[in-house]
Amino acid sequence: EPEVLDGSNKYFCTKCKQKVRAQKRLTIHRPPRVLTVQLKRFDFSSMFGFKISKEVKFDESFDLRPFLSHRNGPKELYHLNAVLVHSGYSCSSGHYYCYVKSPAGFWFCMNDTQVRQVSQQAVLSQQAYLLFYCHAKTRISNEHALQQRPQASSARVPAPAPPPSPTPPPT
């Protein structure tokens, strides 16, 4: 939905040199391979800033097509691959941790030295700060990841060449 700029928030038209009612809409011109969405979780309007804890629902997958500059065309499907979460009460303190989806489709919570498997429902119920979505065409399956792994080899890797000798200063 476009944002209506009206009342005290009218748009200043440089042609007619007046404030006029207008609509503002953000669109994406070209769909990226990885879409990073930052949710506004901090308000810096006060001297100290505070955390916004409002619940924001997000899906495991969605079609980006309605948000593109060119709305006609095939669906542009994206799948959630990671969620960054901030725990704490203010913008000046707290802790970040992440939920990451493995190539096999399992979700893991990664929090400093602890890694544990979690459900998709646990991920979707978080107060996310950053959402990382991959385009459906660029997702890597577990089978693909295994095929791309370098094969073991008995060939020796040559040692790096020694650095060149310093040039003596001119006399």
C-alpha positions as CSV (number, residue, x, y, z in Angstrom):
1,E,0.0,0.0,0.0
2,P,1.4,3.4,-0.9
3,E,1.9,5.9,2.0
4,V,-0.3,9.0,1.6
5,L,1.6,12.3,2.2
6,D,-1.0,14.7,3.4
7,G,-1.6,17.4,6.0
8,S,1.6,18.5,7.7
9,N,3.4,15.7,5.9
10,K,2.7,17.0,2.3
11,Y,5.3,16.6,-0.5
12,F,7.0,19.8,-1.7
13,C,6.6,20.0,-5.5
14,T,9.7,21.6,-7.1
15,K,7.7,22.5,-10.2
16,C,4.8,24.4,-8.6
17,K,6.8,25.4,-5.5
18,Q,3.9,24.3,-3.2
19,K,3.2,21.5,-0.8
20,V,0.9,19.0,-2.4
21,R,-0.9,15.8,-1.5
22,A,1.1,12.8,-2.8
23,Q,1.6,9.1,-2.5
24,K,4.9,7.5,-1.7
25,R,5.8,3.9,-2.5
26,L,9.0,1.9,-2.2
27,T,9.6,-0.7,-4.9
28,I,12.5,-2.9,-5.9
29,H,13.7,-2.6,-9.5
30,R,15.6,-5.9,-9.8
31,P,15.0,-8.9,-7.5
32,P,18.2,-9.7,-5.6
33,R,19.6,-13.2,-4.9
34,V,19.5,-12.5,-1.2
35,L,17.0,-10.1,0.2
36,T,17.8,-8.6,3.6
37,V,14.9,-7.0,5.5
38,Q,15.7,-4.8,8.5
39,L,12.8,-4.3,10.8
40,K,12.7,-1.0,12.8
41,R,13.4,-2.3,16.3
42,F,15.0,0.8,17.8
43,D,13.7,4.4,18.2
44,F,16.3,7.1,18.6
45,S,13.9,10.0,19.0
46,S,14.7,10.3,22.7
47,M,18.1,10.9,24.2
48,F,18.8,7.3,25.2
49,G,16.8,5.4,22.5
50,F,14.6,2.5,23.2
51,K,13.8,-0.9,21.8
52,I,10.5,-1.4,19.9
53,S,9.0,-4.8,20.9
54,K,6.0,-4.7,18.7
55,E,5.1,-8.2,17.2
56,V,5.8,-8.4,13.5
57,K,4.6,-11.5,11.7
58,F,6.8,-12.8,8.9
59,D,6.5,-15.9,6.6
60,E,8.8,-18.7,5.7
61,S,8.3,-17.8,2.1
62,F,6.7,-15.1,0.0
63,D,6.3,-13.7,-3.5
64,L,8.3,-10.4,-4.0
65,R,6.5,-9.7,-7.3
66,P,3.9,-7.2,-5.7
67,F,6.8,-5.1,-4.4
68,L,8.7,-4.9,-7.7
69,S,8.7,-1.9,-10.0
70,H,7.5,-4.2,-12.9
71,R,4.5,-6.0,-11.4
72,N,3.7,-8.1,-14.4
73,G,5.6,-11.4,-14.8
74,P,6.2,-14.7,-13.0
75,K,6.3,-15.0,-9.3
76,E,9.6,-14.1,-7.6
77,L,9.6,-16.6,-4.7
78,Y,11.8,-16.1,-1.7
79,H,12.5,-18.5,1.3
80,L,13.6,-17.5,4.7
81,N,17.2,-18.7,5.5
82,A,18.2,-16.7,8.6
83,V,16.8,-14.5,11.3
84,L,18.9,-12.2,13.5
85,V,17.4,-11.4,16.9
86,H,18.4,-8.8,19.5
87,S,17.7,-9.6,23.1
88,G,17.8,-6.7,25.5
89,Y,15.9,-3.6,26.4
90,S,17.7,-0.8,24.7
91,C,19.7,0.1,21.6
92,S,22.8,0.6,23.8
93,S,22.9,-2.8,25.3
94,G,21.9,-6.4,24.6
95,H,22.9,-9.4,22.7
96,Y,22.5,-10.7,19.2
97,Y,22.0,-14.3,18.1
98,C,20.8,-16.0,15.0
99,Y,18.5,-18.7,13.6
100,V,19.9,-20.3,10.5
101,K,18.4,-22.9,8.1
102,S,20.7,-25.7,7.0
103,P,20.8,-26.9,3.4
104,A,18.9,-30.0,4.5
105,G,16.1,-27.7,5.7
106,F,16.6,-27.9,9.5
107,W,16.6,-24.8,11.7
108,F,19.3,-24.1,14.2
109,C,19.7,-21.4,16.9
110,M,23.2,-20.2,17.1
111,N,24.0,-18.3,20.3
112,D,27.7,-17.7,21.0
113,T,29.1,-21.2,21.8
114,Q,25.7,-23.0,21.8
115,V,24.1,-24.4,18.7
116,R,20.8,-26.3,19.0
117,Q,18.1,-27.5,16.6
118,V,14.8,-25.7,16.8
119,S,11.4,-25.9,15.1
120,Q,10.3,-23.6,12.2
121,Q,7.5,-22.3,14.5
122,A,10.1,-21.2,17.1
123,V,11.9,-19.2,14.4
124,L,8.7,-17.6,13.0
125,S,7.7,-16.5,16.6
126,Q,10.9,-14.4,17.2
127,Q,11.1,-10.7,17.5
128,A,13.3,-10.4,14.4
129,Y,15.7,-7.6,13.7
130,L,17.0,-8.8,10.4
131,L,15.4,-11.3,8.0
132,F,17.5,-13.0,5.3
133,Y,15.5,-14.4,2.3
134,C,17.1,-16.3,-0.6
135,H,15.5,-16.3,-4.0
136,A,14.0,-19.7,-4.7
137,K,16.2,-20.2,-7.8
138,T,19.4,-19.7,-5.7
139,R,18.6,-22.0,-2.9
140,I,21.2,-24.7,-2.3
141,S,19.9,-28.1,-1.5
142,N,21.9,-30.6,0.7
143,E,22.5,-32.7,-2.4
144,H,23.9,-29.7,-4.3
145,A,26.1,-28.7,-1.4
146,L,27.6,-32.2,-1.2
147,Q,28.3,-32.2,-4.9
148,Q,30.1,-28.9,-4.7
149,R,32.4,-30.0,-1.8
150,P,36.0,-30.4,-3.0
151,Q,37.1,-34.0,-3.4
152,A,40.0,-35.2,-1.3
153,S,43.3,-35.4,-3.2
154,S,46.7,-36.8,-2.6
155,A,48.3,-34.1,-4.7
156,R,50.6,-31.8,-2.7
157,V,49.9,-28.1,-2.6
158,P,53.1,-26.2,-3.5
159,A,54.6,-24.0,-0.9
160,P,54.2,-20.3,-1.5
161,A,57.1,-18.5,-3.2
162,P,59.4,-16.5,-0.8
163,P,58.8,-12.8,-0.9
164,P,61.1,-10.8,-3.2
165,S,64.3,-9.4,-1.7
166,P,64.1,-5.8,-0.8
167,T,65.7,-3.4,-3.3
168,P,68.7,-1.7,-1.8
169,P,68.3,2.1,-1.5
170,P,70.0,4.2,-4.3
171,T,73.4,5.5,-3.5
